[in-house]
Amino acid sequence: MSIMHVTKDSFEKEVLKEEGLVLLDYWAPWCMPCKMLSPILEQIAKEDYEVKICKINVDEEPELADKNNVMNIPMLQVLKNGDVIKKSVGFIPKSEIIKLIQ
């Protein structure tokens, strides 16, 4: 599955109304830990996990970041049927991301 880039216009449809798990990655291009996390998310997207991975650029979508209380990045949120069930702030290894989505 590929990673989807979400905007405020597509957030409701792609994240909130999605049935099942969604892994949201709040990031910015200048953020070094975000750059380290990106290839790990690409790996997970290619593997057989039942999760939709979406990225939100906080510089381009400050309203979404503010609405979802993003104070530090990278921040990962796991949503199930539109509700946040888990979150993590800062860089975490692949094994920890997999624990979030299981």
Residue pairs with C-beta under 8 A, 6 or more apart in sequence:
1 45
1 46
1 52
1 53
2 45
3 41
3 42
3 45
3 53
3 54
3 55
4 14
4 52
4 53
4 54
4 55
5 54
5 55
5 56
5 57
6 14
6 15
6 24
6 54
6 55
6 56
6 61
6 64
7 56
7 60
7 61
7 64
8 61
8 63
8 64
11 56
11 64
14 22
14 52
14 54
15 22
15 24
15 54
15 79
15 82
16 79
16 82
17 82
18 52
18 79
18 81
18 82
19 81
20 50
20 51
20 52
20 80
20 81
21 50
21 51
21 52
21 78
21 79
21 80
21 101
22 51
22 52
22 53
22 54
22 78
22 79
22 80
23 41
23 44
23 51
23 52
23 53
23 54
23 76
23 77
23 78
23 97
23 100
23 101
24 54
24 55
24 56
24 68
24 76
24 77
24 78
24 79
25 34
25 37
25 38
25 41
25 53
25 54
25 55
25 56
25 74
25 75
25 76
26 56
26 58
26 65
26 68
26 70
26 73
26 74
26 75
26 76
26 77
27 34
27 37
27 38
27 55
27 56
27 57
27 58
27 73
27 74
28 34
28 57
28 58
28 59
28 73
29 57
29 59
30 59
31 73
31 74
33 73
33 74
33 90
33 91
34 73
34 74
36 91
37 74
37 91
37 92
40 93
40 94
40 97
41 53
41 55
41 97
43 94
44 51
44 53
44 94
44 97
44 98
44 101
45 53
49 98
49 101
51 78
51 101
56 64
56 65
58 64
58 65
58 70
58 73
64 70
68 77
71 89
72 89
72 90
73 89
74 89
74 90
74 91
75 87
75 88
75 89
76 87
76 88
76 89
76 92
76 97
76 100
77 84
77 86
77 87
78 84
78 85
78 86
78 87
78 100
78 101
79 85
86 100
88 96
88 97
88 100
